[in-house]
Amino acid sequence: MPTVKFIHYNGKAQNVEVDAGSTLMEGARGIGVDGIDGECGGNLSCATCHVYVDEEWFGKLPPVGDIENELLDATASPRRSGSRLSCQISMNEALDGIRIFIPETQY
């Protein structure tokens, strides 16, 4: 089971195991990680699961799709080069140890 290191806005780190095949958002919500809301339930329509992927890991993810790209332009916290919607990141063993930074706010 891959492990994700979530780094909260206040600097607190939280290691979470996420089932392979689940999205990062599903794993975070399932364990109660603060700051990843996923109001739409992962239907790619709200952008409240916005995260910053550590630069080292960004290239290991599939490209940003058109709808995700549009939603990332409307996030509450500023879009950065590592911005992704965690509902679009499917976990697998190759992502074991990925570092994810949680933005200050989703609203």
DODO-18661 format. One record per residue (C-alpha): residue in three letters; x, y, z. Coordinates in steps of 0.2 Angstrom, whole numbers, plus 5000, padded with zeros to 4 digits. Last residue first. Layout:
<rs>
ALAXYZ...
</rs>
This chain:
<rs>
TYR493751414999GLN495051274998THR496251365010GLU498151365015PRO498651245002ILE499051065007PHE500851005001ILE500950834995ARG502550724995ILE502550554986GLY503250414997ASP502550274986LEU502050344970ALA502650204959GLU501650084970ASN500050164964MET498850304968SER497750384956ILE497950574956GLN496450664948CYS495450684964SER497050764971LEU496750914960ARG498450974955SER499651124957GLY501451094956SER501851244945ARG500751354956ARG498951404957PRO498551524971SER497451464985ALA495551474982THR495651384966ALA494951454949ASP496351424937LEU496551244944LEU494751214938GLU495251254920ASN496751134920GLU495750994928ILE494451014914ASP495851004900GLY496850864908VAL498450884918PRO499750764912PRO499950594921LEU501050594936LYS502850554938GLY503450724932PHE502650804948TRP503550694960GLU505250794963GLU504250954962ASP503250914977VAL501350904972TYR500351054978VAL498551014982HIS496851064977CYS495450954983THR494151094984ALA494251114965CYS492351094962SER491850994947LEU493050854944ASN491850724951GLY492950674965GLY491650684979CYS491050864974GLU491550934990GLY493350864989ASP493850935006ILE495750915007GLY496251035021ASP496250915036VAL496650735032GLY495250635039ILE495850455035GLY494550425021ARG494650605015ALA496450585012GLY496350415003GLU494850474993MET495850634988LEU497450534983THR496350434972SER496150244975GLY496950114964ALA498350074976ASP497550094994VAL498250255003GLU499350245018VAL499550415026ASN501050505033GLN500650675041ALA501850825042LYS501450985051GLY502151135042ASN500751255046TYR500051235028HIS500051045030ILE501250925023PHE500550765017LYS501750625015VAL500850485005THR501250305008PRO500850174995MET500050005000
</rs>
